[in-house]
Amino acid sequence: MFGYLLSCYWCSGIWSAIFIGLAFLYIPNISMPIIFVLSIAGAASIIETFVGVGIRSVDFLSSKLGK
């Protein structure tokens, strides 16, 4: 059952958010560096998604224009 909860990205995100939120409420000094690292990783993921979409768009348009 635990493996099933980890196979779904949305489920994993909800459980992680609950655990990190509770950790921040009860032990903020320990959880703050973890939250900081995860927030940087999330921002990098968002930037990588936008860059990847832009690269695929340029490749698609280049193939249609014959360049």
PDB file with SEQRES, HELIX, SHEET and CRYST1 records, atoms N, CA, C and O in Angstrom:
SEQRES   1 A   67  MET PHE GLY TYR LEU LEU SER CYS TYR TRP CYS SER GLY          
SEQRES   2 A   67  ILE TRP SER ALA ILE PHE ILE GLY LEU ALA PHE LEU TYR          
SEQRES   3 A   67  ILE PRO ASN ILE SER MET PRO ILE ILE PHE VAL LEU SER          
SEQRES   4 A   67  ILE ALA GLY ALA ALA SER ILE ILE GLU THR PHE VAL GLY          
SEQRES   5 A   67  VAL GLY ILE ARG SER VAL ASP PHE LEU SER SER LYS LEU          
SEQRES   6 A   67  GLY LYS                                                      
HELIX    1 AA1 PHE A    2  SER A    7  1                                   6    
HELIX    2 AA2 TYR A    9  TYR A   26  1                                  18    
HELIX    3 AA3 PRO A   28  LEU A   65  1                                  38    
CRYST1    1.000    1.000    1.000  90.00  90.00  90.00 P 1           1          
ATOM      1  N   MET A   1       0.823  -1.199   0.000  1.00  0.00           N  
ATOM      2  CA  MET A   1       0.000   0.000   0.000  1.00  0.00           C  
ATOM      3  C   MET A   1       0.868   1.264   0.000  1.00  0.00           C  
ATOM      4  O   MET A   1       0.545   2.244  -0.671  1.00  0.00           O  
ATOM      5  N   PHE A   2       1.956   1.235   0.745  1.00  0.00           N  
ATOM      6  CA  PHE A   2       2.824   2.411   0.808  1.00  0.00           C  
ATOM      7  C   PHE A   2       3.474   2.680  -0.541  1.00  0.00           C  
ATOM      8  O   PHE A   2       3.636   3.836  -0.932  1.00  0.00           O  
ATOM      9  N   GLY A   3       3.844   1.628  -1.253  1.00  0.00           N  
ATOM     10  CA  GLY A   3       4.434   1.781  -2.588  1.00  0.00           C  
ATOM     11  C   GLY A   3       3.467   2.401  -3.574  1.00  0.00           C  
ATOM     12  O   GLY A   3       3.875   3.167  -4.447  1.00  0.00           O  
ATOM     13  N   TYR A   4       2.184   2.078  -3.444  1.00  0.00           N  
ATOM     14  CA  TYR A   4       1.163   2.655  -4.327  1.00  0.00           C  
ATOM     15  C   TYR A   4       1.070   4.166  -4.108  1.00  0.00           C  
ATOM     16  O   TYR A   4       0.914   4.923  -5.066  1.00  0.00           O  
ATOM     17  N   LEU A   5       1.165   4.602  -2.861  1.00  0.00           N  
ATOM     18  CA  LEU A   5       1.088   6.037  -2.581  1.00  0.00           C  
ATOM     19  C   LEU A   5       2.280   6.780  -3.166  1.00  0.00           C  
ATOM     20  O   LEU A   5       2.159   7.951  -3.526  1.00  0.00           O  
ATOM     21  N   LEU A   6       3.421   6.122  -3.266  1.00  0.00           N  
ATOM     22  CA  LEU A   6       4.606   6.770  -3.828  1.00  0.00           C  
ATOM     23  C   LEU A   6       4.642   6.712  -5.350  1.00  0.00           C  
ATOM     24  O   LEU A   6       5.400   7.458  -5.969  1.00  0.00           O  
ATOM     25  N   SER A   7       3.848   5.851  -5.967  1.00  0.00           N  
ATOM     26  CA  SER A   7       3.859   5.757  -7.423  1.00  0.00           C  
ATOM     27  C   SER A   7       3.101   6.901  -8.086  1.00  0.00           C  
ATOM     28  O   SER A   7       3.309   7.170  -9.269  1.00  0.00           O  
ATOM     29  N   CYS A   8       2.247   7.563  -7.363  1.00  0.00           N  
ATOM     30  CA  CYS A   8       1.471   8.694  -7.891  1.00  0.00           C  
ATOM     31  C   CYS A   8       2.180   9.993  -7.509  1.00  0.00           C  
ATOM     32  O   CYS A   8       2.437  10.245  -6.332  1.00  0.00           O  
ATOM     33  N   TYR A   9       2.495  10.819  -8.521  1.00  0.00           N  
ATOM     34  CA  TYR A   9       3.218  12.068  -8.243  1.00  0.00           C  
ATOM     35  C   TYR A   9       2.408  13.016  -7.375  1.00  0.00           C  
ATOM     36  O   TYR A   9       2.955  13.668  -6.485  1.00  0.00           O  
ATOM     37  N   TRP A  10       1.127  13.094  -7.624  1.00  0.00           N  
ATOM     38  CA  TRP A  10       0.280  13.985  -6.834  1.00  0.00           C  
ATOM     39  C   TRP A  10       0.192  13.503  -5.396  1.00  0.00           C  
ATOM     40  O   TRP A  10       0.264  14.305  -4.465  1.00  0.00           O  
ATOM     41  N   CYS A  11       0.036  12.192  -5.209  1.00  0.00           N  
ATOM     42  CA  CYS A  11      -0.035  11.638  -3.850  1.00  0.00           C  
ATOM     43  C   CYS A  11       1.275  11.869  -3.102  1.00  0.00           C  
ATOM     44  O   CYS A  11       1.270  12.248  -1.930  1.00  0.00           O  
ATOM     45  N   SER A  12       2.382  11.640  -3.777  1.00  0.00           N  
ATOM     46  CA  SER A  12       3.685  11.863  -3.149  1.00  0.00           C  
ATOM     47  C   SER A  12       3.859  13.326  -2.763  1.00  0.00           C  
ATOM     48  O   SER A  12       4.386  13.638  -1.695  1.00  0.00           O  
ATOM     49  N   GLY A  13       3.414  14.214  -3.634  1.00  0.00           N  
ATOM     50  CA  GLY A  13       3.519  15.640  -3.337  1.00  0.00           C  
ATOM     51  C   GLY A  13       2.691  16.053  -2.139  1.00  0.00           C  
ATOM     52  O   GLY A  13       3.133  16.854  -1.315  1.00  0.00           O  
ATOM     53  N   ILE A  14       1.484  15.506  -2.040  1.00  0.00           N  
ATOM     54  CA  ILE A  14       0.616  15.843  -0.896  1.00  0.00           C  
ATOM     55  C   ILE A  14       1.218  15.325   0.401  1.00  0.00           C  
ATOM     56  O   ILE A  14       1.286  16.052   1.392  1.00  0.00           O  
ATOM     57  N   TRP A  15       1.660  14.057   0.397  1.00  0.00           N  
ATOM     58  CA  TRP A  15       2.257  13.497   1.611  1.00  0.00           C  
ATOM     59  C   TRP A  15       3.529  14.243   1.998  1.00  0.00           C  
ATOM     60  O   TRP A  15       3.764  14.501   3.179  1.00  0.00           O  
ATOM     61  N   SER A  16       4.340  14.587   1.019  1.00  0.00           N  
ATOM     62  CA  SER A  16       5.568  15.335   1.308  1.00  0.00           C  
ATOM     63  C   SER A  16       5.246  16.706   1.885  1.00  0.00           C  
ATOM     64  O   SER A  16       5.892  17.152   2.833  1.00  0.00           O  
ATOM     65  N   ALA A  17       4.250  17.370   1.317  1.00  0.00           N  
ATOM     66  CA  ALA A  17       3.870  18.691   1.820  1.00  0.00           C  
ATOM     67  C   ALA A  17       3.350  18.610   3.256  1.00  0.00           C  
ATOM     68  O   ALA A  17       3.637  19.482   4.076  1.00  0.00           O  
ATOM     69  N   ILE A  18       2.589  17.565   3.552  1.00  0.00           N  
ATOM     70  CA  ILE A  18       2.088  17.394   4.920  1.00  0.00           C  
ATOM     71  C   ILE A  18       3.251  17.188   5.888  1.00  0.00           C  
ATOM     72  O   ILE A  18       3.313  17.834   6.935  1.00  0.00           O  
ATOM     73  N   PHE A  19       4.172  16.288   5.538  1.00  0.00           N  
ATOM     74  CA  PHE A  19       5.308  16.018   6.425  1.00  0.00           C  
ATOM     75  C   PHE A  19       6.214  17.237   6.584  1.00  0.00           C  
ATOM     76  O   PHE A  19       6.665  17.531   7.691  1.00  0.00           O  
ATOM     77  N   ILE A  20       6.481  17.938   5.504  1.00  0.00           N  
ATOM     78  CA  ILE A  20       7.341  19.119   5.591  1.00  0.00           C  
ATOM     79  C   ILE A  20       6.646  20.237   6.368  1.00  0.00           C  
ATOM     80  O   ILE A  20       7.286  20.944   7.147  1.00  0.00           O  
ATOM     81  N   GLY A  21       5.337  20.397   6.159  1.00  0.00           N  
ATOM     82  CA  GLY A  21       4.590  21.405   6.909  1.00  0.00           C  
ATOM     83  C   GLY A  21       4.579  21.117   8.402  1.00  0.00           C  
ATOM     84  O   GLY A  21       4.768  22.023   9.213  1.00  0.00           O  
ATOM     85  N   LEU A  22       4.360  19.863   8.765  1.00  0.00           N  
ATOM     86  CA  LEU A  22       4.394  19.500  10.187  1.00  0.00           C  
ATOM     87  C   LEU A  22       5.795  19.654  10.763  1.00  0.00           C  
ATOM     88  O   LEU A  22       5.957  20.099  11.899  1.00  0.00           O  
ATOM     89  N   ALA A  23       6.797  19.292   9.990  1.00  0.00           N  
ATOM     90  CA  ALA A  23       8.174  19.467  10.458  1.00  0.00           C  
ATOM     91  C   ALA A  23       8.477  20.941  10.687  1.00  0.00           C  
ATOM     92  O   ALA A  23       9.157  21.296  11.650  1.00  0.00           O  
ATOM     93  N   PHE A  24       7.974  21.802   9.804  1.00  0.00           N  
ATOM     94  CA  PHE A  24       8.216  23.238   9.978  1.00  0.00           C  
ATOM     95  C   PHE A  24       7.521  23.766  11.229  1.00  0.00           C  
ATOM     96  O   PHE A  24       8.047  24.649  11.906  1.00  0.00           O  
ATOM     97  N   LEU A  25       6.348  23.231  11.537  1.00  0.00           N  
ATOM     98  CA  LEU A  25       5.626  23.685  12.737  1.00  0.00           C  
ATOM     99  C   LEU A  25       6.311  23.238  14.024  1.00  0.00           C  
ATOM    100  O   LEU A  25       6.352  23.984  15.003  1.00  0.00           O  
ATOM    101  N   TYR A  26       6.848  22.019  14.022  1.00  0.00           N  
ATOM    102  CA  TYR A  26       7.394  21.464  15.257  1.00  0.00           C  
ATOM    103  C   TYR A  26       8.906  21.638  15.400  1.00  0.00           C  
ATOM    104  O   TYR A  26       9.395  21.827  16.514  1.00  0.00           O  
ATOM    105  N   ILE A  27       9.647  21.580  14.309  1.00  0.00           N  
ATOM    106  CA  ILE A  27      11.110  21.739  14.373  1.00  0.00           C  
ATOM    107  C   ILE A  27      11.579  22.655  13.234  1.00  0.00           C  
ATOM    108  O   ILE A  27      12.210  22.196  12.282  1.00  0.00           O  
ATOM    109  N   PRO A  28      11.268  23.943  13.339  1.00  0.00           N  
ATOM    110  CA  PRO A  28      11.588  24.857  12.228  1.00  0.00           C  
ATOM    111  C   PRO A  28      13.085  25.017  11.970  1.00  0.00           C  
ATOM    112  O   PRO A  28      13.481  25.244  10.827  1.00  0.00           O  
ATOM    113  N   ASN A  29      13.915  24.907  12.984  1.00  0.00           N  
ATOM    114  CA  ASN A  29      15.360  25.087  12.778  1.00  0.00           C  
ATOM    115  C   ASN A  29      15.960  23.987  11.914  1.00  0.00           C  
ATOM    116  O   ASN A  29      16.896  24.239  11.154  1.00  0.00           O  
ATOM    117  N   ILE A  30      15.441  22.785  12.020  1.00  0.00           N  
ATOM    118  CA  ILE A  30      15.963  21.666  11.236  1.00  0.00           C  
ATOM    119  C   ILE A  30      15.324  21.631   9.845  1.00  0.00           C  
ATOM    120  O   ILE A  30      15.995  21.334   8.857  1.00  0.00           O  
ATOM    121  N   SER A  31      14.041  21.932   9.774  1.00  0.00           N  
ATOM    122  CA  SER A  31      13.327  21.788   8.499  1.00  0.00           C  
ATOM    123  C   SER A  31      13.569  22.955   7.541  1.00  0.00           C  
ATOM    124  O   SER A  31      13.384  22.796   6.335  1.00  0.00           O  
ATOM    125  N   MET A  32      13.972  24.106   8.037  1.00  0.00           N  
ATOM    126  CA  MET A  32      14.154  25.267   7.161  1.00  0.00           C  
ATOM    127  C   MET A  32      15.226  25.050   6.089  1.00  0.00           C  
ATOM    128  O   MET A  32      14.982  25.414   4.939  1.00  0.00           O  
ATOM    129  N   PRO A  33      16.388  24.483   6.390  1.00  0.00           N  
ATOM    130  CA  PRO A  33      17.357  24.217   5.307  1.00  0.00           C  
ATOM    131  C   PRO A  33      16.836  23.214   4.276  1.00  0.00           C  
ATOM    132  O   PRO A  33      17.126  23.339   3.086  1.00  0.00           O  
ATOM    133  N   ILE A  34      16.069  22.221   4.731  1.00  0.00           N  
ATOM    134  CA  ILE A  34      15.487  21.250   3.798  1.00  0.00           C  
ATOM    135  C   ILE A  34      14.490  21.931   2.877  1.00  0.00           C  
ATOM    136  O   ILE A  34      14.485  21.686   1.670  1.00  0.00           O  
ATOM    137  N   ILE A  35      13.649  22.784   3.443  1.00  0.00           N  
ATOM    138  CA  ILE A  35      12.673  23.526   2.645  1.00  0.00           C  
ATOM    139  C   ILE A  35      13.384  24.436   1.652  1.00  0.00           C  
ATOM    140  O   ILE A  35      12.944  24.570   0.510  1.00  0.00           O  
ATOM    141  N   PHE A  36      14.470  25.057   2.072  1.00  0.00           N  
ATOM    142  CA  PHE A  36      15.237  25.943   1.197  1.00  0.00           C  
ATOM    143  C   PHE A  36      15.800  25.186  -0.003  1.00  0.00           C  
ATOM    144  O   PHE A  36      15.695  25.654  -1.137  1.00  0.00           O  
ATOM    145  N   VAL A  37      16.393  24.027   0.240  1.00  0.00           N  
ATOM    146  CA  VAL A  37      16.965  23.228  -0.842  1.00  0.00           C  
ATOM    147  C   VAL A  37      15.863  22.749  -1.794  1.00  0.00           C  
ATOM    148  O   VAL A  37      16.029  22.807  -3.012  1.00  0.00           O  
ATOM    149  N   LEU A  38      14.750  22.281  -1.249  1.00  0.00           N  
ATOM    150  CA  LEU A  38      13.656  21.812  -2.095  1.00  0.00           C  
ATOM    151  C   LEU A  38      13.023  22.938  -2.914  1.00  0.00           C  
ATOM    152  O   LEU A  38      12.572  22.712  -4.037  1.00  0.00           O  
ATOM    153  N   SER A  39      12.988  24.140  -2.358  1.00  0.00           N  
ATOM    154  CA  SER A  39      12.427  25.261  -3.117  1.00  0.00           C  
ATOM    155  C   SER A  39      13.340  25.652  -4.283  1.00  0.00           C  
ATOM    156  O   SER A  39      12.851  26.016  -5.353  1.00  0.00           O  
ATOM    157  N   ILE A  40      14.647  25.579  -4.089  1.00  0.00           N  
ATOM    158  CA  ILE A  40      15.576  25.847  -5.183  1.00  0.00           C  
ATOM    159  C   ILE A  40      15.433  24.779  -6.272  1.00  0.00           C  
ATOM    160  O   ILE A  40      15.447  25.096  -7.462  1.00  0.00           O  
ATOM    161  N   ALA A  41      15.296  23.521  -5.863  1.00  0.00           N  
ATOM    162  CA  ALA A  41      15.115  22.434  -6.831  1.00  0.00           C  
ATOM    163  C   ALA A  41      13.809  22.611  -7.603  1.00  0.00           C  
ATOM    164  O   ALA A  41      13.766  22.356  -8.806  1.00  0.00           O  
ATOM    165  N   GLY A  42      12.757  23.039  -6.933  1.00  0.00           N  
ATOM    166  CA  GLY A  42      11.477  23.276  -7.610  1.00  0.00           C  
ATOM    167  C   GLY A  42      11.565  24.412  -8.605  1.00  0.00           C  
ATOM    168  O   GLY A  42      11.025  24.315  -9.707  1.00  0.00           O  
ATOM    169  N   ALA A  43      12.241  25.491  -8.231  1.00  0.00           N  
ATOM    170  CA  ALA A  43      12.404  26.611  -9.156  1.00  0.00           C  
ATOM    171  C   ALA A  43      13.223  26.199 -10.374  1.00  0.00           C  
ATOM    172  O   ALA A  43      12.908  26.592 -11.497  1.00  0.00           O  
ATOM    173  N   ALA A  44      14.268  25.412 -10.159  1.00  0.00           N  
ATOM    174  CA  ALA A  44      15.079  24.938 -11.282  1.00  0.00           C  
ATOM    175  C   ALA A  44      14.259  24.031 -12.200  1.00  0.00           C  
ATOM    176  O   ALA A  44      14.432  24.061 -13.419  1.00  0.00           O  
ATOM    177  N   SER A  45      13.384  23.241 -11.630  1.00  0.00           N  
ATOM    178  CA  SER A  45      12.523  22.365 -12.426  1.00  0.00           C  
ATOM    179  C   SER A  45      11.565  23.167 -13.298  1.00  0.00           C  
ATOM    180  O   SER A  45      11.343  22.828 -14.460  1.00  0.00           O  
ATOM    181  N   ILE A  46      11.006  24.218 -12.738  1.00  0.00           N  
ATOM    182  CA  ILE A  46      10.097  25.076 -13.508  1.00  0.00           C  
ATOM    183  C   ILE A  46      10.842  25.758 -14.651  1.00  0.00           C  
ATOM    184  O   ILE A  46      10.343  25.807 -15.775  1.00  0.00           O  
ATOM    185  N   ILE A  47      12.032  26.282 -14.372  1.00  0.00           N  
ATOM    186  CA  ILE A  47      12.837  26.931 -15.412  1.00  0.00           C  
ATOM    187  C   ILE A  47      13.208  25.931 -16.504  1.00  0.00           C  
ATOM    188  O   ILE A  47      13.152  26.256 -17.690  1.00  0.00           O  
ATOM    189  N   GLU A  48      13.587  24.719 -16.109  1.00  0.00           N  
ATOM    190  CA  GLU A  48      13.951  23.695 -17.083  1.00  0.00           C  
ATOM    191  C   GLU A  48      12.761  23.323 -17.964  1.00  0.00           C  
ATOM    192  O   GLU A  48      12.934  23.059 -19.154  1.00  0.00           O  
ATOM    193  N   THR A  49      11.569  23.300 -17.402  1.00  0.00           N  
ATOM    194  CA  THR A  49      10.369  23.001 -18.184  1.00  0.00           C  
ATOM    195  C   THR A  49      10.137  24.062 -19.240  1.00  0.00           C  
ATOM    196  O   THR A  49       9.858  23.737 -20.394  1.00  0.00           O  
ATOM    197  N   PHE A  50      10.249  25.336 -18.860  1.00  0.00           N  
ATOM    198  CA  PHE A  50      10.048  26.418 -19.824  1.00  0.00           C  
ATOM    199  C   PHE A  50      11.116  26.412 -20.904  1.00  0.00           C  
ATOM    200  O   PHE A  50      10.808  26.641 -22.074  1.00  0.00           O  
ATOM    201  N   VAL A  51      12.351  26.158 -20.540  1.00  0.00           N  
ATOM    202  CA  VAL A  51      13.433  26.119 -21.519  1.00  0.00           C  
ATOM    203  C   VAL A  51      13.235  24.946 -22.472  1.00  0.00           C  
ATOM    204  O   VAL A  51      13.442  25.087 -23.677  1.00  0.00           O  
ATOM    205  N   GLY A  52      12.837  23.789 -21.943  1.00  0.00           N  
ATOM    206  CA  GLY A  52      12.611  22.618 -22.778  1.00  0.00           C  
ATOM    207  C   GLY A  52      11.490  22.836 -23.778  1.00  0.00           C  
ATOM    208  O   GLY A  52      11.591  22.401 -24.926  1.00  0.00           O  
ATOM    209  N   VAL A  53      10.428  23.499 -23.362  1.00  0.00           N  
ATOM    210  CA  VAL A  53       9.322  23.797 -24.281  1.00  0.00           C  
ATOM    211  C   VAL A  53       9.792  24.751 -25.367  1.00  0.00           C  
ATOM    212  O   VAL A  53       9.423  24.589 -26.530  1.00  0.00           O  
ATOM    213  N   GLY A  54      10.593  25.735 -25.010  1.00  0.00           N  
ATOM    214  CA  GLY A  54      11.103  26.681 -25.994  1.00  0.00           C  
ATOM    215  C   GLY A  54      12.017  26.013 -27.010  1.00  0.00           C  
ATOM    216  O   GLY A  54      11.953  26.322 -28.200  1.00  0.00           O  
ATOM    217  N   ILE A  55      12.863  25.105 -26.553  1.00  0.00           N  
ATOM    218  CA  ILE A  55      13.777  24.404 -27.459  1.00  0.00           C  
ATOM    219  C   ILE A  55      12.988  23.526 -28.428  1.00  0.00           C  
ATOM    220  O   ILE A  55      13.291  23.490 -29.620  1.00  0.00           O  
ATOM    221  N   ARG A  56      11.981  22.819 -27.921  1.00  0.00           N  
ATOM    222  CA  ARG A  56      11.169  21.968 -28.803  1.00  0.00           C  
ATOM    223  C   ARG A  56      10.407  22.809 -29.813  1.00  0.00           C  
ATOM    224  O   ARG A  56      10.237  22.387 -30.957  1.00  0.00           O  
ATOM    225  N   SER A  57       9.942  23.992 -29.419  1.00  0.00           N  
ATOM    226  CA  SER A  57       9.235  24.871 -30.348  1.00  0.00           C  
ATOM    227  C   SER A  57      10.155  25.357 -31.462  1.00  0.00           C  
ATOM    228  O   SER A  57       9.759  25.399 -32.627  1.00  0.00           O  
ATOM    229  N   VAL A  58      11.379  25.721 -31.103  1.00  0.00           N  
ATOM    230  CA  VAL A  58      12.346  26.185 -32.100  1.00  0.00           C  
ATOM    231  C   VAL A  58      12.680  25.051 -33.070  1.00  0.00           C  
ATOM    232  O   VAL A  58      12.749  25.270 -34.279  1.00  0.00           O  
ATOM    233  N   ASP A  59      12.888  23.840 -32.543  1.00  0.00           N  
ATOM    234  CA  ASP A  59      13.172  22.690 -33.406  1.00  0.00           C  
ATOM    235  C   ASP A  59      12.008  22.405 -34.341  1.00  0.00           C  
ATOM    236  O   ASP A  59      12.222  22.104 -35.515  1.00  0.00           O  
ATOM    237  N   PHE A  60      10.797  22.493 -33.850  1.00  0.00           N  
ATOM    238  CA  PHE A  60       9.612  22.231 -34.655  1.00  0.00           C  
ATOM    239  C   PHE A  60       9.484  23.271 -35.773  1.00  0.00           C  
ATOM    240  O   PHE A  60       9.252  22.929 -36.933  1.00  0.00           O  
ATOM    241  N   LEU A  61       9.637  24.529 -35.407  1.00  0.00           N  
ATOM    242  CA  LEU A  61       9.518  25.594 -36.414  1.00  0.00           C  
ATOM    243  C   LEU A  61      10.643  25.505 -37.438  1.00  0.00           C  
ATOM    244  O   LEU A  61      10.419  25.755 -38.622  1.00  0.00           O  
ATOM    245  N   SER A  62      11.845  25.151 -36.999  1.00  0.00           N  
ATOM    246  CA  SER A  62      12.959  25.015 -37.935  1.00  0.00           C  
ATOM    247  C   SER A  62      12.708  23.892 -38.933  1.00  0.00           C  
ATOM    248  O   SER A  62      13.034  24.020 -40.113  1.00  0.00           O  
ATOM    249  N   SER A  63      12.132  22.799 -38.462  1.00  0.00           N  
ATOM    250  CA  SER A  63      11.845  21.688 -39.380  1.00  0.00           C  
ATOM    251  C   SER A  63      10.742  22.053 -40.361  1.00  0.00           C  
ATOM    252  O   SER A  63      10.762  21.590 -41.502  1.00  0.00           O  
ATOM    253  N   LYS A  64       9.790  22.863 -39.950  1.00  0.00           N  
ATOM    254  CA  LYS A  64       8.697  23.262 -40.854  1.00  0.00           C  
ATOM    255  C   LYS A  64       9.165  24.280 -41.884  1.00  0.00           C  
ATOM    256  O   LYS A  64       8.657  24.312 -43.004  1.00  0.00           O  
ATOM    257  N   LEU A  65      10.132  25.110 -41.508  1.00  0.00           N  
ATOM    258  CA  LEU A  65      10.633  26.127 -42.428  1.00  0.00           C  
ATOM    259  C   LEU A  65      11.726  25.575 -43.338  1.00  0.00           C  
ATOM    260  O   LEU A  65      12.136  26.245 -44.286  1.00  0.00           O  
ATOM    261  N   GLY A  66      12.199  24.367 -43.062  1.00  0.00           N  
ATOM    262  CA  GLY A  66      13.199  23.743 -43.900  1.00  0.00           C  
ATOM    263  C   GLY A  66      14.607  24.221 -43.657  1.00  0.00           C  
ATOM    264  O   GLY A  66      15.451  24.106 -44.546  1.00  0.00           O  
ATOM    265  N   LYS A  67      14.885  24.741 -42.517  1.00  0.00           N  
ATOM    266  CA  LYS A  67      16.234  25.228 -42.203  1.00  0.00           C  
ATOM    267  C   LYS A  67      17.013  24.171 -41.492  1.00  0.00           C  
ATOM    268  O   LYS A  67      18.173  24.389 -41.143  1.00  0.00           O  
TER     269      LYS A  67                                                      
END                                                                             
